[in-house]
Amino acid sequence: MNRFLSSLAGGLEPYVPGEQPKDKKYVKLNTNESPYGPSPKVLEAIKKAACSDIRLYPDPESSILLKAASKYYDLPEEMIFAGNGSDEVLAFAFAAFYSGKNLVFPEVTYSFYPVYCNLFNVDFKELSMGDDLSMNSMFMEKAGCGVVFPNPNAPTGEMLDLDVIRAILTANKDSVVLVDEAYIDFGGTSCVGLTKDYDNLLVVQTFSKSRALAGMRIGLAFGSPLLIEGLSRVKNSFNSYPLDRVAQNAGAAALQDDEYYSKMQDKIIRTRGKAVSRLTGMGFCVLDSCANFLFTTHSSLKAKDIYKKLKDNNVLVRYFNKPGIDNYVRITIGTDEQMEILFRNLEKILEG
């Protein structure tokens, strides 16, 4: 039996998420969660949904969420798909559109992509980055096959503008181009509107970052009705009820309280700007970011040592032990108070 199980899963290298330690309390700046709570209206919707109706299966179509998303994004419901977090939506997309085919994505990007490729038998190529870790859009234009990339990119924070995305879509018109917009609300321009003009564009978003619902697991996809039908076929072949009643109502309420979330996003963007100045003043090189994190390296300190010393002092940042980025740390933007704790600890580390 052990040999049988090993033959099934032994070749898979699973995604490794950021630390969620339980041993003590940390200033947690490692998994790009929102430092602020969800909207009070969302919390009220959760309370109302947590009633005796939980005994019933949820709406398999997530109608209340799709209706709210249709109004918010100005798209018909048949162009929107809801799933159990954007990771599940991405998995459905890899299974539906790339299984048994060729795919390209940046060499430095979301590390779940190669995991999905190995799981769903996708032949993939990682595209080399610029010396500044920038995405090479020309390589994506010349792909001649499926293309996937986050915008802004993770973990670098780089943002491609809409003209570049249009060029990638036009050059690969016979393949699905997937744009992962997990961090789009922190200074980027969404390409959801382009789904009306490009049948080969699929855009994926999450409620885990800017809408402070990482623990609720809500993801959306936007695309032509044909692409959405493909996602639905995979979903209904795997799990007809991916989003529970509480999550559906929480997601709808979040889309209906844009005023609250816009204020929270603006606070994070302001804190990010101040953090760049502070880090630069300490001798860090900080990549330009349109996300709720910063990717940074220091001229004289090793990233691994910075990560370990911060953790010893109850501050968590993300360290990637991978070639090309193993001297960078990724810092989630927290509250001003959390960032001040980070800076005080960094100053002590720099003092030796």
Beta strands, then each sheet from edge to edge (+ up, - down):
strand 1: 27-28
strand 2: 80-83
strand 3: 102-106
strand 4: 123-127
strand 5: 146-150
strand 6: 177-180
strand 7: 201-206
strand 8: 219-222
strand 9: 284-286
strand 10: 293-298
strand 11: 315-316
strand 12: 318-319
strand 13: 329-332
sheet 1: 1+ 11+
sheet 2: 2+ 8- 7+ 6+ 5+ 3+ 4+
sheet 3: 9+ 10- 13+ 12-
end
